[in-house]
Each structure stands twice: as C-alpha cells, then as structure tokens.
Amino acid sequence: MTDLMDQRVQAAARRWQAEQPPPPPIPLERLDETLSGRRRGPWRPLVAAAAAVLVVGGGASVIAHVAGGSTTHHTIGPGSGPATHGSPGHRVVPWRDLAAGHPDVRHRVGGQVVTPYDRVSATGHISGHAHPGDTVVFTAVLESSTTLPLDPCPDFNIAFGTTGHTWRLNCAQVPYHDARGRPVLPAFTKVRFEMRVTVPDEPGRQKVLWTLDGPHAMPGFYGLVDVTRAGSS
Amino acid sequence: MTERGTPGDFARWVEPHLTVLTRYAARQVAPADRDDVVQEALIRAWQRWSTYDAARGTPVAWLLGIVADRGRRHRTRVPAGTVVELVDQGAVPQAGHDLDLERAVEGLSRRQRQAVDLHYFVGLDVATVAEVMGCAPGTVKATLHQARARLRELLGDDDD
C-alpha cells in the first residue's frame, strides 16, 4: 500500500535539504581547543561582556566592563596578543590599521540601490570608562544570511563622539575562504573582528558608533563610553 | 580503537559525513547556532578520536552521537529569551513549503521526532538510524510507522 504520508514527509525533507546552507569548514585551527561543556554561565552574555574591553594606560592591565556594571581585572603579560581574546572558542580576526579602500559596492536592482552587505548583521558591545589617548578595544561580530565573499574587502567607520575615521576590514586574516581562495563570511557563522580606536579629547559620555561603510543604512551598532581627562574624577 | 592521526587525517575521515552532521545539527538548534554546534562537535570528536572503536559502530553513528550531545548542551546553556535570530526581512515562505507538516513534526514525541529527523531530514537508512538511536532496526521501522500515523492525526489526514 502506498503511504501518502511517507511521500509527503520525503518531499518536505528533500525541499528542506536543498535549502540548507553548505556545511561549515572543519575547524582545523581549533581542534585542540578546550570546549566549555561545563560552563556555568550563559554563553551569549559572556560574549557580550568579553567584547567590551578597554585598554588603559600602557597596556599593563585590561579592565573588562561587564554590561551589568561589575568590573573584572585581568593582567596581561608580555607577549599577550590581541588575536585570541574575546569569547572562548571563537577566534578573533586581529586588528590591522589598514587604509580605507573605498570600494564601490553599490548595485541597482529595480531602481533600488543595494549592496552585498544588505543581508549582514553587525553586533558588538561597547561600554566603560576611558581617558583621552587611551585605546578602546572591542569586537565587531559580522554574520551573513548567505555566504558572502569579502571581495572587494569592505571599509568600516568608527565614530567616537564627533571624531570619525574609516578603515579597511582585515579581510586577509578571515579564517574562511571559498573555492577561489577569497575570504568569505560563511552563511550563519559569526565572524569576529578586533577593533581599536583612540579615545579623543572629548570629555563626557560619548557615543561610539561602528558601521560598515556604504552608500546608505549599513549594518552597525553603538555603545557609550564615559571619557574623563586624567586627574579628574 | 583508532590510532590518533594528524588533523589532516581527521579531516579526511570526517569530510564524507559533514553534510549529514550539519543536517542533524540543523534539526536540533536554531539556524544561527548550527555551525557552532557542528564545529564544537568536530572539536570534541577530534579530542576523542582515539576512543572510536569500529567494532562498536560506524563512524557516522559515532559522530552523530557527538552532534546530539553538543546540540543538547547548546540548547540547555542558551537561556530562553537571549537568542536573537537574524531575520531576513526579504524572505517569504517559498511556494511548495509544507508548513503544516513542519509544524506537525514538532508535535511528535521525542523518539518519533528523532526517528523522523534522522531518516527523512538527515537522510539516513533505517540501519544507521537504529545505530544512532541505540535500538533494533525493527524498532525504528515501528517508530517511523507510529510517527506517520501521528502526523496523519495531527494533520487531520486519516484517509490513506
């Protein structure tokens, strides 16, 4: 006897399979990583907390300002690199001070201006206290709903108070590549980029806005940093 | 027991199963978490690779067991309300999507859902599903039969 339900489930399953994004790459660079199976706290808030890091003074210590207001002190020793900070288990593409390339990413589709980044989300967490001249370090997390070649490599802006600057993303060190060897944002995979910006001499609560650079509303996020001159409370 | 090889050996060993592992992860967690679960499972599999015993099961069943474990841990450690899914504003259900059926599958019992996921959506044969579920192939066939009957019930489709 023909089981119509069997056929119906098979058809639905075939459609579902056809729509699945390709598998992620085998994480060869992470194979010896310690997994956090017995992690006590939730994963995502930890990401958010770790993403807000202010480097103070000469870099002798790092103060992590957790969203809830508690503060944790860590000491970083000689040779501590920025490339592996952030949430456990997630490599962060290291910061590079790269001049903006100003690629033209606009296309016109049916009279609308679109860019390859219209299906990209950008998230991050920025908060804390800093002095003018300090370097604020944070993480920008990009995620695309389709696998997106970073070719040309996009620029991004960081506006700190009234001061803004544009850089090129460090695409060369993104750990994902397509068959043509181009760096990509794989579908539904969070790719983390270390960001650095020098605190301008603008005391007060300042908005720090991160956006991909483009012709119109581009993905981005912002946070607030309290800037105080050294010696003032 | 397997002699632990190089990461390259491991990659070649898991590569043929990557699609199946990814599909199973996709059946267990939100789309945005799928790749995290697969990659964590691969890291765990590498670390336990030397304990894999071919006499006790196929590689794909062993790997799927690890994916199931990582998926379970992932679901329990993400508190409700903290996951923000990336919503594709331009996406609309495509023609031909059997949304009623997809919803009905969610109404199956845990074992029925697991059998349906593994057999239909992941694409495994009954023998491999039995290995993953730790039961006899006949039990899987019976569970699938019950699942289809339950789906007919849930969909109000009792006439075939």
Interface residues (C-beta under 8 A of the other chain):
Chain A: T2 D3 L4 M5 D6 R8 V9 Q10 A11 A12 A13 R15 W16 Q17 E19 Q20 P23 P24 I26 P27 L28 R30 L31 D32 E33 L35 G37 R39 P42 W43 R44 P45 G89 R119 S121 E143 S145 P186 F188 T189 K190
Chain B: P7 G8 F10 A11 V14 E15 L18 T19 L21 T22 R23 A26 P31 A32 R34 D35 D36 V38 Q39 E40 L42 I43 R44 W46 Q47 R73 R77 V78 P79 T82 V83 L86 D88 G90 Q94 G96 H97 D98 L101 E102 V105 V116 Y120 F121 G123 R148 A149 L151 R152 D157 D160
